[in-house]
């Protein structure tokens, strides 16, 4: 693990601030539901290999919960290999760009497999080449992330075309396919019963909760895991019972926002020459972050009278009176 020296009260320069902020961005903390989902992907992959009819898997959840992180980590477990001039791709991962069409997705799959003519040909021709490259490159699994971008339109024609293309690809390719996206991407399965049957295994990734004792233990364990990897020589104690409640309220248990607050708090601490993150740094960090989905959220940090339920009620009243 990278070591970070004491600042001894000296303000860090921009180079050091960037180095440590980038370190926070790179922190990955496995937790029970993260590990369970990773195991589900592994199970889907291995049980579908050489199957007469590989199953499809649909993974969905709101942004910031770590879906893409899980999938990229899984891909990294099965790196590409160049053997006698041939590229072997055990797991092929790609993200669907905004405004994608079946043809543009097919083109990106071909690009990822090394087809020099990835952007040429009709949709049917590209799909046929995908099947040939899958065999040539011995692709064992395809992961299609940001699936909602293929079906952003509410048009029945768009949904019909996209769902039929995915259905036909799944039927013909004979290897497991995992599609991942936002919860709204479920509508493509509601629109196409045949596709729904091929992806009848659906898994969701949810944010942390803070209701039961088990929820709180899990959340605090997650924070403690991050604390141990923060780029400071001293512990910041962000898993303290009261501070953990404040962190949960500030982020609604979403790992992305937790990381974002800690990134900015790290910058604040380094500007003060501190060797750990203080609650003032968390207060400063929260002030710099705008949550469009929660316009009436209240900064919980540096508040001695914080009560989790009370703050949620106050936020609700502010929203109702606006």
N, C-alpha and C positions, 0 to 999 in steps of 0.2 A: 504493500500500500504506500502511496506517495506520502512523503513527510512534509509538513508545513511548519516552518520555524516561527518562533514567537516574534511579534512585531515590537515588543517592549515599548509600547506607546507611540511608536513611529508610524506616521501615515503611510500606507502602502502606495507605491506608484501605480500608474495605469497598467503597466505590463503585468505586475503582480496581481492587481485586481482582476484583470481579464483571465489570467491563468487560474485563479481560484474560482471565479464565477463559472468558467468552463468546466471545472471539476464538479461543481454542484450539478450542472446540467447532465453530466455523464453518470451520476449516481443512479443505480438500479437496485431496489430493495425487494427481493422476492418476499411474498407473504402468502398465506394459505390459499386464497382464491386465485392469486396469480399462478402459484404452483399447480393448483388443480386444473386450471385452464391449459397450462402448458402440457400437463399430462394428457388432457383430453385431445389436444392436437396430435401428440405423439401416438396415442391410441388410434385415432382416426387414420393417421398416415400408415402405421404398420399393419393394421387389420385390413386395410383396403388394398395393399400391395398384392398384385397378381390375383385379385378377386375377379370373379366372372362379371360382377357388377359393382364397382367401387361406389361407396356412399359419398354423398356430398355433405359438407359441414358448413353451417352458417354461424358466424360469430358476430355479435352486435353489442353495441353499448354507446353511451354518450362520449363525446370527445374528452380527451384528457385522462381516461381511465387506464391507459397502457396497452390497448389492443395491438397497436402497431409495434410497440416495444416487444411484446410477447412473440409476435410473428417474426420479427427480425431476429430475435434471439434464437428462435427455432431454426430459421434458415441458416444461421451461423453454425449450428450444430452439424450441418450437412454441407460443407463447403464444396465448391466446384473443383473438379480435378481435370487436368490435361494429361491424357494417357495416349501415347503414340500419335500425337497430333490431333486427337479427338477430345472434345470437351464433354465431360460427364456432369450433369446437373441433377443431383439427387432431389433438391427442393428449389423450385423457381418462385421467387417472390416479386410481385410488381404492384404498384399503386395505380389506380385509375385516375387520369387527369380530369379536371373540371371540364364539363361539357363534352365528355367522351361519347363515342358511338361504338357499336360492336366492331366496326372496321378499325377504328383507332386503337381499341383495346387489343384486337388481333395483331395489329402492327407492332404494338409495344411488346407483346409476348414474343413475336418473332425477333425483335431487336434484342431482347434479353437472352434469346437463345443463339444469337450471333448470325442471323440471316442478313447478308449484305443488301438484300433487296426487300428489307422489312416493310418499306412504305410503298411497295408497288403491288399491283394486282387488284382484283375485285375482292369483296368480302369473302366469297366462297373459295376463291383461289388462296387467299391468305389462310383461311381456316384449314384447308387441305394441307398447306405447307406446315402449319402448326403440328398436325398429326405426324407428318414425316419427321420433323425436327424432334418431337417428343421421343420418337423411337430412336433416332440417330444419337441424341444426347442422353438417352436413358433417363429421361425426367421421371422422377418417382412421385412427385406431387406438385401441384400448382396452387399458389396462394394469391388471391386477388383482393387487394386491400382498397379501401375507400370506394367500395362498391356502389355507394349511393350516387356517385358522380355519373354512373352509367344510366341512371334512371331519375335524374334530377327533374325532368319534365313530368308534368301530370298527364300529358297526352297519352291516350290509350294506344295510339299508334306507336309511340316511342316505347312504352312499356311492353307492348306486344312484341315488337322487334327485338328489344333487348332480352326479354325473357326467353324467347324462342332461340336466340343465338346461344345463350348460356345453356339452355336445355340440350340443344343439339351438340354443342361442344362437350358437355358432360357425358352424353350418351356415346359419342364417338371416340373420345380420347382414351378411355379405359384406364385412367389413373385417378386417384383421389383429388378432388378440387375443394379448396376451402375459400369461401368468400366472406369478406369482413366489411362491416360498414356501420353507419349510424342506425338507430332503431327504425327510422322511416324507410330504410331500404327493404324492410319486411314486406312492403306493399307489392313488390314484384312477385312474391310467392303467393300472395292472395289473388293476384291477377292471373297466375298460370298454375293450374292444379298439378300438371305433370311435373313442372319444375319443383313445386312444393314437395312432391313425393320424393324427388331425388335429393332434396335438402331437408328432409324431415327431422334431421338432427340439428337442433338450434341451441346455441349456448350464448348466454348474456354475461357481460362483465359489469358489475354494479360498483358504485362508489362505496366507501366505508360508511358504516352506520355508527351510531353512538347511543343506542337505546339500552341494550342489555350490558351486563358486566362483561360478557364475552366480546361484544362489539368494542367496548372501551379498551379491553386488554389488547385486542388485535390492532386497533388504531394506535395505541401508545407504543406497542412493539414496533410498528412500522416507523413511527417518529424516532424511536430510540435507535433503530437501524440506520436511519439517515444521519442522526446526530453523530454516530460513530464514524461516519465517512465525511463529515463536513470538513472543509479545508482550514481547520484551526487546531492548535496544539491543546486547547482546553475544551472540555465538554460544554455544550450550550444548554443542556437540560430542557430541550423542547418537549420532552415526553412527561414533564411535570404534570400532575393531575389537572391543575387549573389551567396551565398554559396549553395543554392538549385540548381542553374544552374550547379555549379561545381559537386554537388553530382549526378545530373542527368547524366551529361557527363561521370562521372567515372563509373557509373553502368548501363547506358542505361535504367534506370527506373526499374531494376530488384530488387524486395524486398530482395532476398537472398544476393545479393552483397552489398546492403545498410546495412543490418544487419552485414555482415562480416566486412565491413569497420568500423562500429561503435564498434564492438567487439574489434578490434585491436586498435582503437583510444582510447577506454576506458582503455586498458592496458597501452598505452603510457601516458595518463593523470595521471593515478595512480602512474606510475613510477616517474612522475615529481612532485607528491604531489599536483596536481591541483584538484579543486572542480568543474570542468566542462571540456568539451572537447573543445580544441582550434583548429584553422585551422592547426596549426603545427602538432597536433596529427593526424588529418585527412591526412595530407601530409605523415607523418611517416607510418600510417596504409596502405595507398595506395601503398607505396613502398614495403611493405611486402607481398602484394597480387599479385599473378600472374594470369592473365587472358589469358588462352591459345587461346580463341576465338578472342582475340583482342591484338595481339602481338605488335602493334604499338600505343596502347593507350598512351596518354600523361598525366602525373600527373597534374591535374588542380589546386591542392591546393597550397596555398602560392604563387600564381601567380597573380600579380596586374593587368596584362593586359589580363585577361581571357575574351574570347568571345566564346559563345557556338558554333555558326556556324563556326567560324574560327578554333576552336580546332578540330571539326569534319573534316573540309577540310584538315587541317594539317595531321591528322591521315590517311586520305584517300591518300594523296600524298606520305606519308611515305610507305604505303602499296604498292602503284603502282610502286614506285622506288626501291623496294627491289628485 
